[in-house]
Amino acid sequence: MKKIAVFASGSGSNFQAIVDAVNAGTLDAEIRLLVCDQPSAAVLQRAQQARIDRFCKSPKDFVDKTAFEKEIVQQLKSRDIEFIVLAGYMRLIGIAILKEYPESIVNIHPSLLPAFPGKDAIGQAMNAGVQVSGMTIHYVDAGMDTGPIIAQTEIQIHANDSRDDVQKRIQQAEHICYPKVLQELFTKETTNTAP
């Protein structure tokens, strides 16, 4: 069973989808820690209800990003975390975490990367007038949404759609796909490391 940490900054709907998949037995993982950078984020309540350890501090409480990330790494190591799942974490992962978890960090992003990286991908897509957007699951590297793509799902954008309409459809796709893709990754890793 893969020991994972989930990083989130907001409401935590993808975090909840992962928790639900673990509880249903469709995701062979143990969520040992939620890392959050927003003390008022709703995801903290979700983690508390699921009885999952929480680490929540603002980066402003540290002298710099490296000090903040070193504290996170300490928290991860103390719980034997093997894999990091970003689920609406609104910060770029820096070198302090990347070097400790090479090729062991994945992110979910609400666009068909490489299109519309960064913040407000849904707003970017709608402003560009595209008819198809979606979601991407990718490995994390030092860039912003630039790591190798693992999986993508398309969703249609209709002429009369509001931003909320599009966001709901993308989130529905995310909640189905993210746990499924994580399970595939963990199964593949287990197969590859088997004697």
Rosetta constraint file for C-alpha pairs under 8 A:
AtomPair CA 1 CA 28 HARMONIC 5.40 0.50
AtomPair CA 1 CA 29 HARMONIC 4.95 0.50
AtomPair CA 1 CA 30 HARMONIC 6.52 0.50
AtomPair CA 2 CA 28 HARMONIC 6.61 0.50
AtomPair CA 2 CA 29 HARMONIC 4.50 0.50
AtomPair CA 2 CA 30 HARMONIC 6.04 0.50
AtomPair CA 2 CA 82 HARMONIC 6.72 0.50
AtomPair CA 2 CA 83 HARMONIC 7.31 0.50
AtomPair CA 2 CA 186 HARMONIC 6.98 0.50
AtomPair CA 3 CA 29 HARMONIC 5.92 0.50
AtomPair CA 3 CA 30 HARMONIC 4.97 0.50
AtomPair CA 3 CA 31 HARMONIC 6.21 0.50
AtomPair CA 3 CA 32 HARMONIC 6.43 0.50
AtomPair CA 3 CA 80 HARMONIC 7.00 0.50
AtomPair CA 3 CA 81 HARMONIC 5.17 0.50
AtomPair CA 3 CA 82 HARMONIC 5.40 0.50
AtomPair CA 3 CA 83 HARMONIC 6.55 0.50
AtomPair CA 4 CA 29 HARMONIC 6.74 0.50
AtomPair CA 4 CA 30 HARMONIC 6.03 0.50
AtomPair CA 4 CA 31 HARMONIC 5.00 0.50
AtomPair CA 4 CA 32 HARMONIC 5.97 0.50
AtomPair CA 4 CA 33 HARMONIC 7.16 0.50
AtomPair CA 4 CA 81 HARMONIC 5.36 0.50
AtomPair CA 4 CA 82 HARMONIC 5.88 0.50
AtomPair CA 4 CA 83 HARMONIC 4.83 0.50
AtomPair CA 4 CA 84 HARMONIC 5.66 0.50
AtomPair CA 4 CA 85 HARMONIC 7.08 0.50
AtomPair CA 5 CA 31 HARMONIC 5.73 0.50
AtomPair CA 5 CA 32 HARMONIC 5.82 0.50
AtomPair CA 5 CA 33 HARMONIC 4.73 0.50
AtomPair CA 5 CA 34 HARMONIC 5.75 0.50
AtomPair CA 5 CA 35 HARMONIC 7.11 0.50
AtomPair CA 5 CA 76 HARMONIC 7.35 0.50
AtomPair CA 5 CA 81 HARMONIC 6.39 0.50
AtomPair CA 5 CA 83 HARMONIC 6.54 0.50
AtomPair CA 5 CA 84 HARMONIC 5.01 0.50
AtomPair CA 5 CA 85 HARMONIC 6.20 0.50
AtomPair CA 6 CA 15 HARMONIC 6.98 0.50
AtomPair CA 6 CA 31 HARMONIC 7.16 0.50
AtomPair CA 6 CA 33 HARMONIC 6.43 0.50
AtomPair CA 6 CA 34 HARMONIC 4.97 0.50
AtomPair CA 6 CA 35 HARMONIC 6.21 0.50
AtomPair CA 6 CA 84 HARMONIC 5.94 0.50
AtomPair CA 6 CA 85 HARMONIC 4.74 0.50
AtomPair CA 6 CA 86 HARMONIC 5.75 0.50
AtomPair CA 6 CA 87 HARMONIC 6.66 0.50
AtomPair CA 7 CA 34 HARMONIC 5.79 0.50
AtomPair CA 7 CA 35 HARMONIC 4.61 0.50
AtomPair CA 7 CA 36 HARMONIC 5.89 0.50
AtomPair CA 7 CA 84 HARMONIC 7.34 0.50
AtomPair CA 7 CA 85 HARMONIC 6.25 0.50
AtomPair CA 7 CA 86 HARMONIC 4.78 0.50
AtomPair CA 7 CA 87 HARMONIC 5.89 0.50
AtomPair CA 7 CA 88 HARMONIC 7.37 0.50
AtomPair CA 7 CA 89 HARMONIC 5.58 0.50
AtomPair CA 8 CA 12 HARMONIC 6.43 0.50
AtomPair CA 8 CA 15 HARMONIC 7.39 0.50
AtomPair CA 8 CA 34 HARMONIC 7.33 0.50
AtomPair CA 8 CA 35 HARMONIC 6.42 0.50
AtomPair CA 8 CA 36 HARMONIC 5.31 0.50
AtomPair CA 8 CA 37 HARMONIC 7.60 0.50
AtomPair CA 8 CA 43 HARMONIC 7.05 0.50
AtomPair CA 8 CA 86 HARMONIC 6.33 0.50
AtomPair CA 8 CA 87 HARMONIC 5.12 0.50
AtomPair CA 8 CA 88 HARMONIC 4.96 0.50
AtomPair CA 8 CA 89 HARMONIC 4.15 0.50
AtomPair CA 8 CA 90 HARMONIC 7.42 0.50
AtomPair CA 9 CA 36 HARMONIC 5.42 0.50
AtomPair CA 9 CA 37 HARMONIC 5.90 0.50
AtomPair CA 9 CA 38 HARMONIC 5.72 0.50
AtomPair CA 9 CA 41 HARMONIC 6.16 0.50
AtomPair CA 9 CA 43 HARMONIC 7.28 0.50
AtomPair CA 9 CA 88 HARMONIC 5.89 0.50
AtomPair CA 9 CA 89 HARMONIC 4.79 0.50
AtomPair CA 9 CA 90 HARMONIC 6.03 0.50
AtomPair CA 10 CA 38 HARMONIC 7.51 0.50
AtomPair CA 10 CA 41 HARMONIC 5.01 0.50
AtomPair CA 10 CA 42 HARMONIC 6.14 0.50
AtomPair CA 10 CA 43 HARMONIC 6.01 0.50
AtomPair CA 10 CA 88 HARMONIC 6.51 0.50
AtomPair CA 10 CA 89 HARMONIC 7.49 0.50
AtomPair CA 11 CA 41 HARMONIC 6.11 0.50
AtomPair CA 11 CA 42 HARMONIC 4.63 0.50
AtomPair CA 11 CA 43 HARMONIC 4.94 0.50
AtomPair CA 12 CA 16 HARMONIC 6.11 0.50
AtomPair CA 12 CA 42 HARMONIC 6.67 0.50
AtomPair CA 12 CA 43 HARMONIC 4.38 0.50
AtomPair CA 12 CA 46 HARMONIC 7.30 0.50
AtomPair CA 12 CA 87 HARMONIC 7.19 0.50
AtomPair CA 12 CA 88 HARMONIC 7.19 0.50
AtomPair CA 13 CA 17 HARMONIC 6.29 0.50
AtomPair CA 13 CA 43 HARMONIC 7.75 0.50
AtomPair CA 13 CA 175 HARMONIC 7.66 0.50
AtomPair CA 14 CA 18 HARMONIC 6.29 0.50
AtomPair CA 14 CA 87 HARMONIC 5.72 0.50
AtomPair CA 14 CA 88 HARMONIC 7.52 0.50
AtomPair CA 14 CA 171 HARMONIC 7.91 0.50
AtomPair CA 14 CA 174 HARMONIC 7.11 0.50
AtomPair CA 14 CA 175 HARMONIC 5.82 0.50
AtomPair CA 14 CA 178 HARMONIC 7.77 0.50
AtomPair CA 15 CA 19 HARMONIC 6.25 0.50
AtomPair CA 15 CA 43 HARMONIC 7.41 0.50
AtomPair CA 15 CA 87 HARMONIC 6.10 0.50
AtomPair CA 16 CA 20 HARMONIC 6.01 0.50
AtomPair CA 16 CA 46 HARMONIC 7.03 0.50
AtomPair CA 17 CA 21 HARMONIC 6.18 0.50
AtomPair CA 17 CA 175 HARMONIC 5.39 0.50
AtomPair CA 17 CA 176 HARMONIC 7.72 0.50
AtomPair CA 17 CA 179 HARMONIC 7.10 0.50
AtomPair CA 18 CA 22 HARMONIC 6.24 0.50
AtomPair CA 18 CA 27 HARMONIC 7.64 0.50
AtomPair CA 18 CA 175 HARMONIC 7.80 0.50
AtomPair CA 18 CA 178 HARMONIC 7.53 0.50
AtomPair CA 18 CA 179 HARMONIC 5.57 0.50
AtomPair CA 19 CA 23 HARMONIC 6.19 0.50
AtomPair CA 19 CA 31 HARMONIC 7.60 0.50
AtomPair CA 19 CA 50 HARMONIC 7.59 0.50
AtomPair CA 20 CA 24 HARMONIC 6.02 0.50
AtomPair CA 21 CA 25 HARMONIC 6.18 0.50
AtomPair CA 21 CA 26 HARMONIC 5.26 0.50
AtomPair CA 21 CA 27 HARMONIC 5.28 0.50
AtomPair CA 21 CA 179 HARMONIC 6.36 0.50
AtomPair CA 22 CA 26 HARMONIC 6.07 0.50
AtomPair CA 22 CA 27 HARMONIC 4.73 0.50
AtomPair CA 22 CA 28 HARMONIC 6.38 0.50
AtomPair CA 22 CA 29 HARMONIC 6.27 0.50
AtomPair CA 22 CA 30 HARMONIC 7.23 0.50
AtomPair CA 26 CA 179 HARMONIC 7.90 0.50
AtomPair CA 26 CA 180 HARMONIC 7.80 0.50
AtomPair CA 26 CA 183 HARMONIC 7.50 0.50
AtomPair CA 27 CA 179 HARMONIC 6.30 0.50
AtomPair CA 27 CA 180 HARMONIC 7.25 0.50
AtomPair CA 27 CA 182 HARMONIC 7.37 0.50
AtomPair CA 27 CA 183 HARMONIC 5.29 0.50
AtomPair CA 28 CA 183 HARMONIC 6.48 0.50
AtomPair CA 28 CA 186 HARMONIC 7.65 0.50
AtomPair CA 31 CA 52 HARMONIC 6.95 0.50
AtomPair CA 32 CA 52 HARMONIC 6.31 0.50
AtomPair CA 32 CA 53 HARMONIC 6.38 0.50
AtomPair CA 32 CA 79 HARMONIC 6.75 0.50
AtomPair CA 32 CA 81 HARMONIC 7.28 0.50
AtomPair CA 33 CA 52 HARMONIC 6.05 0.50
AtomPair CA 33 CA 53 HARMONIC 4.86 0.50
AtomPair CA 33 CA 54 HARMONIC 5.67 0.50
AtomPair CA 33 CA 55 HARMONIC 7.16 0.50
AtomPair CA 33 CA 76 HARMONIC 7.61 0.50
AtomPair CA 33 CA 79 HARMONIC 7.83 0.50
AtomPair CA 34 CA 44 HARMONIC 7.83 0.50
AtomPair CA 34 CA 47 HARMONIC 6.90 0.50
AtomPair CA 34 CA 52 HARMONIC 6.91 0.50
AtomPair CA 34 CA 53 HARMONIC 6.20 0.50
AtomPair CA 34 CA 54 HARMONIC 4.80 0.50
AtomPair CA 34 CA 55 HARMONIC 6.16 0.50
AtomPair CA 35 CA 54 HARMONIC 6.12 0.50
AtomPair CA 35 CA 55 HARMONIC 4.93 0.50
AtomPair CA 35 CA 56 HARMONIC 5.93 0.50
AtomPair CA 35 CA 72 HARMONIC 7.75 0.50
AtomPair CA 36 CA 41 HARMONIC 7.78 0.50
AtomPair CA 36 CA 44 HARMONIC 7.56 0.50
AtomPair CA 36 CA 54 HARMONIC 7.56 0.50
AtomPair CA 36 CA 55 HARMONIC 6.26 0.50
AtomPair CA 36 CA 56 HARMONIC 4.69 0.50
AtomPair CA 36 CA 57 HARMONIC 6.89 0.50
AtomPair CA 36 CA 89 HARMONIC 7.60 0.50
AtomPair CA 37 CA 56 HARMONIC 5.53 0.50
AtomPair CA 37 CA 57 HARMONIC 5.37 0.50
AtomPair CA 37 CA 58 HARMONIC 5.05 0.50
AtomPair CA 37 CA 59 HARMONIC 6.89 0.50
AtomPair CA 38 CA 56 HARMONIC 6.85 0.50
AtomPair CA 38 CA 57 HARMONIC 7.05 0.50
AtomPair CA 38 CA 58 HARMONIC 6.32 0.50
AtomPair CA 39 CA 44 HARMONIC 7.92 0.50
AtomPair CA 39 CA 56 HARMONIC 6.20 0.50
AtomPair CA 39 CA 57 HARMONIC 6.80 0.50
AtomPair CA 39 CA 58 HARMONIC 7.25 0.50
AtomPair CA 40 CA 44 HARMONIC 7.88 0.50
AtomPair CA 42 CA 46 HARMONIC 6.82 0.50
AtomPair CA 43 CA 47 HARMONIC 6.27 0.50
AtomPair CA 44 CA 48 HARMONIC 6.19 0.50
AtomPair CA 44 CA 54 HARMONIC 7.07 0.50
AtomPair CA 45 CA 49 HARMONIC 6.14 0.50
AtomPair CA 46 CA 50 HARMONIC 6.24 0.50
AtomPair CA 47 CA 51 HARMONIC 6.05 0.50
AtomPair CA 47 CA 52 HARMONIC 5.11 0.50
AtomPair CA 47 CA 53 HARMONIC 7.17 0.50
AtomPair CA 47 CA 54 HARMONIC 6.99 0.50
AtomPair CA 48 CA 52 HARMONIC 5.95 0.50
AtomPair CA 48 CA 53 HARMONIC 7.44 0.50
AtomPair CA 48 CA 54 HARMONIC 7.68 0.50
AtomPair CA 55 CA 72 HARMONIC 7.99 0.50
AtomPair CA 55 CA 75 HARMONIC 7.68 0.50
AtomPair CA 57 CA 61 HARMONIC 7.20 0.50
AtomPair CA 58 CA 62 HARMONIC 7.83 0.50
AtomPair CA 59 CA 64 HARMONIC 7.45 0.50
AtomPair CA 59 CA 65 HARMONIC 6.72 0.50
AtomPair CA 59 CA 68 HARMONIC 5.79 0.50
AtomPair CA 60 CA 64 HARMONIC 7.84 0.50
AtomPair CA 62 CA 67 HARMONIC 6.11 0.50
AtomPair CA 62 CA 68 HARMONIC 5.67 0.50
AtomPair CA 63 CA 67 HARMONIC 6.42 0.50
AtomPair CA 63 CA 68 HARMONIC 7.76 0.50
AtomPair CA 64 CA 68 HARMONIC 6.48 0.50
AtomPair CA 65 CA 69 HARMONIC 6.13 0.50
AtomPair CA 65 CA 94 HARMONIC 7.67 0.50
AtomPair CA 66 CA 70 HARMONIC 6.00 0.50
AtomPair CA 66 CA 94 HARMONIC 7.45 0.50
AtomPair CA 66 CA 95 HARMONIC 7.91 0.50
AtomPair CA 66 CA 96 HARMONIC 6.22 0.50
AtomPair CA 67 CA 71 HARMONIC 6.37 0.50
AtomPair CA 68 CA 72 HARMONIC 6.53 0.50
AtomPair CA 69 CA 73 HARMONIC 6.13 0.50
AtomPair CA 69 CA 94 HARMONIC 7.36 0.50
AtomPair CA 69 CA 96 HARMONIC 5.93 0.50
AtomPair CA 69 CA 97 HARMONIC 6.27 0.50
AtomPair CA 70 CA 74 HARMONIC 6.22 0.50
AtomPair CA 70 CA 96 HARMONIC 6.23 0.50
AtomPair CA 70 CA 97 HARMONIC 7.39 0.50
AtomPair CA 71 CA 75 HARMONIC 6.40 0.50
AtomPair CA 72 CA 76 HARMONIC 6.22 0.50
AtomPair CA 72 CA 97 HARMONIC 7.93 0.50
AtomPair CA 73 CA 77 HARMONIC 6.01 0.50
AtomPair CA 73 CA 96 HARMONIC 7.67 0.50
AtomPair CA 73 CA 97 HARMONIC 6.30 0.50
AtomPair CA 73 CA 100 HARMONIC 7.67 0.50
AtomPair CA 74 CA 78 HARMONIC 6.09 0.50
AtomPair CA 75 CA 79 HARMONIC 6.69 0.50
AtomPair CA 76 CA 80 HARMONIC 6.35 0.50
AtomPair CA 76 CA 81 HARMONIC 5.26 0.50
AtomPair CA 77 CA 81 HARMONIC 5.98 0.50
AtomPair CA 82 CA 101 HARMONIC 7.71 0.50
AtomPair CA 82 CA 104 HARMONIC 7.34 0.50
AtomPair CA 83 CA 101 HARMONIC 7.20 0.50
AtomPair CA 83 CA 104 HARMONIC 5.06 0.50
AtomPair CA 83 CA 105 HARMONIC 6.09 0.50
AtomPair CA 84 CA 101 HARMONIC 7.84 0.50
AtomPair CA 84 CA 104 HARMONIC 6.23 0.50
AtomPair CA 84 CA 105 HARMONIC 4.66 0.50
AtomPair CA 84 CA 106 HARMONIC 6.55 0.50
AtomPair CA 85 CA 105 HARMONIC 5.89 0.50
AtomPair CA 85 CA 106 HARMONIC 5.24 0.50
AtomPair CA 85 CA 107 HARMONIC 6.22 0.50
AtomPair CA 86 CA 105 HARMONIC 7.33 0.50
AtomPair CA 86 CA 106 HARMONIC 6.02 0.50
AtomPair CA 86 CA 107 HARMONIC 4.66 0.50
AtomPair CA 86 CA 108 HARMONIC 6.71 0.50
AtomPair CA 87 CA 107 HARMONIC 6.47 0.50
AtomPair CA 87 CA 108 HARMONIC 6.24 0.50
AtomPair CA 88 CA 108 HARMONIC 7.32 0.50
AtomPair CA 88 CA 109 HARMONIC 7.94 0.50
AtomPair CA 92 CA 142 HARMONIC 7.60 0.50
AtomPair CA 92 CA 143 HARMONIC 7.67 0.50
AtomPair CA 92 CA 144 HARMONIC 6.64 0.50
AtomPair CA 93 CA 97 HARMONIC 6.69 0.50
AtomPair CA 93 CA 98 HARMONIC 6.89 0.50
AtomPair CA 93 CA 140 HARMONIC 7.79 0.50
AtomPair CA 93 CA 141 HARMONIC 7.79 0.50
AtomPair CA 93 CA 142 HARMONIC 6.78 0.50
AtomPair CA 94 CA 98 HARMONIC 6.18 0.50
AtomPair CA 94 CA 142 HARMONIC 6.48 0.50
AtomPair CA 95 CA 99 HARMONIC 5.79 0.50
AtomPair CA 95 CA 142 HARMONIC 7.11 0.50
AtomPair CA 96 CA 100 HARMONIC 6.82 0.50
AtomPair CA 97 CA 101 HARMONIC 6.24 0.50
AtomPair CA 98 CA 102 HARMONIC 5.66 0.50
AtomPair CA 98 CA 105 HARMONIC 7.93 0.50
AtomPair CA 98 CA 141 HARMONIC 7.18 0.50
AtomPair CA 98 CA 142 HARMONIC 7.59 0.50
AtomPair CA 101 CA 105 HARMONIC 6.65 0.50
AtomPair CA 103 CA 139 HARMONIC 6.62 0.50
AtomPair CA 103 CA 140 HARMONIC 7.38 0.50
AtomPair CA 104 CA 139 HARMONIC 7.54 0.50
AtomPair CA 105 CA 139 HARMONIC 5.83 0.50
AtomPair CA 105 CA 140 HARMONIC 5.53 0.50
AtomPair CA 106 CA 137 HARMONIC 6.91 0.50
AtomPair CA 106 CA 138 HARMONIC 5.54 0.50
AtomPair CA 106 CA 139 HARMONIC 4.37 0.50
AtomPair CA 106 CA 140 HARMONIC 5.44 0.50
AtomPair CA 107 CA 137 HARMONIC 5.68 0.50
AtomPair CA 107 CA 138 HARMONIC 5.49 0.50
AtomPair CA 107 CA 139 HARMONIC 6.27 0.50
AtomPair CA 107 CA 140 HARMONIC 6.35 0.50
AtomPair CA 108 CA 135 HARMONIC 7.06 0.50
AtomPair CA 108 CA 136 HARMONIC 5.71 0.50
AtomPair CA 108 CA 137 HARMONIC 4.51 0.50
AtomPair CA 108 CA 138 HARMONIC 6.56 0.50
AtomPair CA 108 CA 174 HARMONIC 7.74 0.50
AtomPair CA 108 CA 178 HARMONIC 7.52 0.50
AtomPair CA 109 CA 113 HARMONIC 7.88 0.50
AtomPair CA 109 CA 117 HARMONIC 7.87 0.50
AtomPair CA 109 CA 121 HARMONIC 7.96 0.50
AtomPair CA 109 CA 135 HARMONIC 5.61 0.50
AtomPair CA 109 CA 136 HARMONIC 5.22 0.50
AtomPair CA 109 CA 137 HARMONIC 6.45 0.50
AtomPair CA 109 CA 145 HARMONIC 7.59 0.50
AtomPair CA 110 CA 121 HARMONIC 6.09 0.50
AtomPair CA 110 CA 122 HARMONIC 6.57 0.50
AtomPair CA 110 CA 134 HARMONIC 5.98 0.50
AtomPair CA 110 CA 135 HARMONIC 4.39 0.50
AtomPair CA 110 CA 136 HARMONIC 6.50 0.50
AtomPair CA 110 CA 170 HARMONIC 6.60 0.50
AtomPair CA 110 CA 171 HARMONIC 7.97 0.50
AtomPair CA 111 CA 115 HARMONIC 6.61 0.50
AtomPair CA 111 CA 116 HARMONIC 6.18 0.50
AtomPair CA 111 CA 117 HARMONIC 7.37 0.50
AtomPair CA 111 CA 121 HARMONIC 6.00 0.50
AtomPair CA 111 CA 122 HARMONIC 6.85 0.50
AtomPair CA 111 CA 125 HARMONIC 7.66 0.50
AtomPair CA 111 CA 133 HARMONIC 5.53 0.50
AtomPair CA 111 CA 134 HARMONIC 4.77 0.50
AtomPair CA 111 CA 135 HARMONIC 4.58 0.50
AtomPair CA 111 CA 136 HARMONIC 6.16 0.50
AtomPair CA 112 CA 116 HARMONIC 7.43 0.50
AtomPair CA 112 CA 133 HARMONIC 5.76 0.50
AtomPair CA 112 CA 134 HARMONIC 5.37 0.50
AtomPair CA 112 CA 135 HARMONIC 5.44 0.50
AtomPair CA 112 CA 136 HARMONIC 5.62 0.50
AtomPair CA 112 CA 152 HARMONIC 6.63 0.50
AtomPair CA 112 CA 153 HARMONIC 7.65 0.50
AtomPair CA 112 CA 154 HARMONIC 7.29 0.50
AtomPair CA 113 CA 117 HARMONIC 6.52 0.50
AtomPair CA 113 CA 135 HARMONIC 7.84 0.50
AtomPair CA 113 CA 136 HARMONIC 6.28 0.50
AtomPair CA 113 CA 145 HARMONIC 7.50 0.50
AtomPair CA 113 CA 149 HARMONIC 7.96 0.50
AtomPair CA 114 CA 145 HARMONIC 7.68 0.50
AtomPair CA 114 CA 146 HARMONIC 7.22 0.50
AtomPair CA 116 CA 121 HARMONIC 5.17 0.50
AtomPair CA 116 CA 122 HARMONIC 7.97 0.50
AtomPair CA 116 CA 124 HARMONIC 6.16 0.50
AtomPair CA 116 CA 125 HARMONIC 6.59 0.50
AtomPair CA 117 CA 121 HARMONIC 6.22 0.50
AtomPair CA 117 CA 144 HARMONIC 6.84 0.50
AtomPair CA 117 CA 145 HARMONIC 5.73 0.50
AtomPair CA 118 CA 144 HARMONIC 6.29 0.50
AtomPair CA 118 CA 145 HARMONIC 6.73 0.50
AtomPair CA 120 CA 124 HARMONIC 6.19 0.50
AtomPair CA 121 CA 125 HARMONIC 6.13 0.50
AtomPair CA 122 CA 126 HARMONIC 6.22 0.50
AtomPair CA 122 CA 163 HARMONIC 7.14 0.50
AtomPair CA 122 CA 166 HARMONIC 7.36 0.50
AtomPair CA 122 CA 167 HARMONIC 6.91 0.50
AtomPair CA 123 CA 127 HARMONIC 6.02 0.50
AtomPair CA 123 CA 163 HARMONIC 6.99 0.50
AtomPair CA 124 CA 128 HARMONIC 6.17 0.50
AtomPair CA 125 CA 129 HARMONIC 6.41 0.50
AtomPair CA 125 CA 130 HARMONIC 5.96 0.50
AtomPair CA 125 CA 133 HARMONIC 6.93 0.50
AtomPair CA 126 CA 130 HARMONIC 6.35 0.50
AtomPair CA 126 CA 163 HARMONIC 7.57 0.50
AtomPair CA 130 CA 157 HARMONIC 7.18 0.50
AtomPair CA 131 CA 156 HARMONIC 5.85 0.50
AtomPair CA 131 CA 157 HARMONIC 4.72 0.50
AtomPair CA 131 CA 158 HARMONIC 6.53 0.50
AtomPair CA 132 CA 154 HARMONIC 6.52 0.50
AtomPair CA 132 CA 155 HARMONIC 5.75 0.50
AtomPair CA 132 CA 156 HARMONIC 4.62 0.50
AtomPair CA 132 CA 157 HARMONIC 5.52 0.50
AtomPair CA 133 CA 154 HARMONIC 5.68 0.50
AtomPair CA 133 CA 155 HARMONIC 5.43 0.50
AtomPair CA 133 CA 156 HARMONIC 6.39 0.50
AtomPair CA 133 CA 157 HARMONIC 6.88 0.50
AtomPair CA 134 CA 152 HARMONIC 7.24 0.50
AtomPair CA 134 CA 153 HARMONIC 5.49 0.50
AtomPair CA 134 CA 154 HARMONIC 4.29 0.50
AtomPair CA 134 CA 155 HARMONIC 4.83 0.50
AtomPair CA 134 CA 156 HARMONIC 7.74 0.50
AtomPair CA 134 CA 170 HARMONIC 5.83 0.50
AtomPair CA 135 CA 152 HARMONIC 5.61 0.50
AtomPair CA 135 CA 153 HARMONIC 5.44 0.50
AtomPair CA 135 CA 154 HARMONIC 6.69 0.50
AtomPair CA 135 CA 170 HARMONIC 6.46 0.50
AtomPair CA 135 CA 173 HARMONIC 7.52 0.50
AtomPair CA 135 CA 174 HARMONIC 6.78 0.50
AtomPair CA 136 CA 149 HARMONIC 7.02 0.50
AtomPair CA 136 CA 150 HARMONIC 7.58 0.50
AtomPair CA 136 CA 151 HARMONIC 5.85 0.50
AtomPair CA 136 CA 152 HARMONIC 4.45 0.50
AtomPair CA 136 CA 153 HARMONIC 6.74 0.50
AtomPair CA 137 CA 149 HARMONIC 6.20 0.50
AtomPair CA 137 CA 150 HARMONIC 5.55 0.50
AtomPair CA 137 CA 151 HARMONIC 5.22 0.50
AtomPair CA 137 CA 152 HARMONIC 6.32 0.50
AtomPair CA 137 CA 178 HARMONIC 7.33 0.50
AtomPair CA 138 CA 145 HARMONIC 7.73 0.50
AtomPair CA 138 CA 147 HARMONIC 5.91 0.50
AtomPair CA 138 CA 148 HARMONIC 5.56 0.50
AtomPair CA 138 CA 149 HARMONIC 4.25 0.50
AtomPair CA 138 CA 150 HARMONIC 4.99 0.50
AtomPair CA 138 CA 151 HARMONIC 6.95 0.50
AtomPair CA 139 CA 147 HARMONIC 4.98 0.50
AtomPair CA 139 CA 148 HARMONIC 5.39 0.50
AtomPair CA 139 CA 149 HARMONIC 6.49 0.50
AtomPair CA 139 CA 150 HARMONIC 7.05 0.50
AtomPair CA 140 CA 145 HARMONIC 7.09 0.50
AtomPair CA 140 CA 146 HARMONIC 7.29 0.50
AtomPair CA 140 CA 147 HARMONIC 4.94 0.50
AtomPair CA 140 CA 148 HARMONIC 7.55 0.50
AtomPair CA 141 CA 145 HARMONIC 7.87 0.50
AtomPair CA 141 CA 146 HARMONIC 6.72 0.50
AtomPair CA 141 CA 147 HARMONIC 5.06 0.50
AtomPair CA 142 CA 146 HARMONIC 7.92 0.50
AtomPair CA 142 CA 147 HARMONIC 7.98 0.50
AtomPair CA 143 CA 147 HARMONIC 7.18 0.50
AtomPair CA 151 CA 181 HARMONIC 7.46 0.50
AtomPair CA 153 CA 173 HARMONIC 7.16 0.50
AtomPair CA 155 CA 169 HARMONIC 7.13 0.50
AtomPair CA 155 CA 170 HARMONIC 6.78 0.50
AtomPair CA 157 CA 161 HARMONIC 6.63 0.50
AtomPair CA 157 CA 166 HARMONIC 6.58 0.50
AtomPair CA 161 CA 165 HARMONIC 5.70 0.50
AtomPair CA 161 CA 166 HARMONIC 6.58 0.50
AtomPair CA 162 CA 166 HARMONIC 6.57 0.50
AtomPair CA 163 CA 167 HARMONIC 6.13 0.50
AtomPair CA 164 CA 168 HARMONIC 6.02 0.50
AtomPair CA 165 CA 169 HARMONIC 6.43 0.50
AtomPair CA 166 CA 170 HARMONIC 6.20 0.50
AtomPair CA 167 CA 171 HARMONIC 6.01 0.50
AtomPair CA 168 CA 172 HARMONIC 6.12 0.50
AtomPair CA 169 CA 173 HARMONIC 6.39 0.50
AtomPair CA 170 CA 174 HARMONIC 6.16 0.50
AtomPair CA 171 CA 175 HARMONIC 6.06 0.50
AtomPair CA 172 CA 176 HARMONIC 6.54 0.50
AtomPair CA 173 CA 177 HARMONIC 6.00 0.50
AtomPair CA 174 CA 178 HARMONIC 5.56 0.50
AtomPair CA 175 CA 179 HARMONIC 7.12 0.50
AtomPair CA 176 CA 180 HARMONIC 6.77 0.50
AtomPair CA 177 CA 181 HARMONIC 5.96 0.50
AtomPair CA 178 CA 182 HARMONIC 6.12 0.50
AtomPair CA 179 CA 183 HARMONIC 6.16 0.50
AtomPair CA 180 CA 184 HARMONIC 6.36 0.50
AtomPair CA 181 CA 185 HARMONIC 6.20 0.50
AtomPair CA 182 CA 186 HARMONIC 6.14 0.50
AtomPair CA 183 CA 187 HARMONIC 5.99 0.50
AtomPair CA 184 CA 188 HARMONIC 6.05 0.50
AtomPair CA 185 CA 189 HARMONIC 6.17 0.50
AtomPair CA 186 CA 190 HARMONIC 6.18 0.50
AtomPair CA 187 CA 191 HARMONIC 6.19 0.50
AtomPair CA 188 CA 192 HARMONIC 6.08 0.50
AtomPair CA 189 CA 193 HARMONIC 6.14 0.50
AtomPair CA 190 CA 194 HARMONIC 6.03 0.50
